[in-house]
Amino acid sequence: MLLLALDTATPAVTVALHDGTDVIASSSQVDARRHGELLLPAVDRVLAEAGLRLDAVTGIVAGTGPGPYTGLRVGLMTADTFGLALGVPVYGVCTLDGLALAAGLEGPFVVATDARRKEVYWARYADSRTRLTDPAVDRPADIAGQVAGLPAVGAGALLYPDTFPRAHEPEHVSAAALARLAAERLAAGGELPAPRPLYLRRPDAQVPKNYKVVTPK
């Protein structure tokens, strides 16, 4: 097994290689505006660090968000392209699940990333490998009662200390954690879903009201 994992659902552009036993190389850079520019050089850098070629990869792991459309699509389209070119499977892992694993907490806690617009993408966890709720997007004040008293990790939690007073790092997801989680699930005989994006919001672009369709005569 040689998994190439990547995620662009948060401001972090993160890539890792996992050989079925452990992470053998990884790279993470935080730059919310340069996902497309930074991702492929990061893949090259990780492969070079491991002394391997891309054609040695046996599977691709992509973080599926939730995240903003512009950033998230960069990682997912790259993962799909690698999978098609190499003829290997592409697996999806929820970005929040990767943050939860990296946090390493054993009791109930919350993962929250920055969704902008004064909102967070979030989910509750029983432990670092067990998610209790589906990912959602909400204003922090609207979920205060659901997360009260719980530790929290992620950039979204750190941004809103009134709602998440027990917030701490990790701030962003790492592909190393995604790769570990995917390798564990595959080794246990579990199935991983296809990499379908978790946008959770309707597109910003909307057809204007009273839009008049012009048809040729």
Buried (B, 14 or more C-beta within 10 A) or exposed (E): EBBBBBBBBBBBBBBBBBBEEEBBBBBBBBEBEBBBEBBBEBBEBBBEEBEBEEEBBEBBBBBBBBBBEEBBBBBBBBBBEBBEEBEBBBBBBBBBBBBBBBBEBEEBBBBBBBBEEEBBBBBBBBBBEEBEEEBBBBBBEEBBEBBEEBBBBBBBBBBBEEBBEBBBEBBBBBBBBBBBBBBEBBEEEEEBEEBEBBBBBEEEEEEEEEEEEEEEE
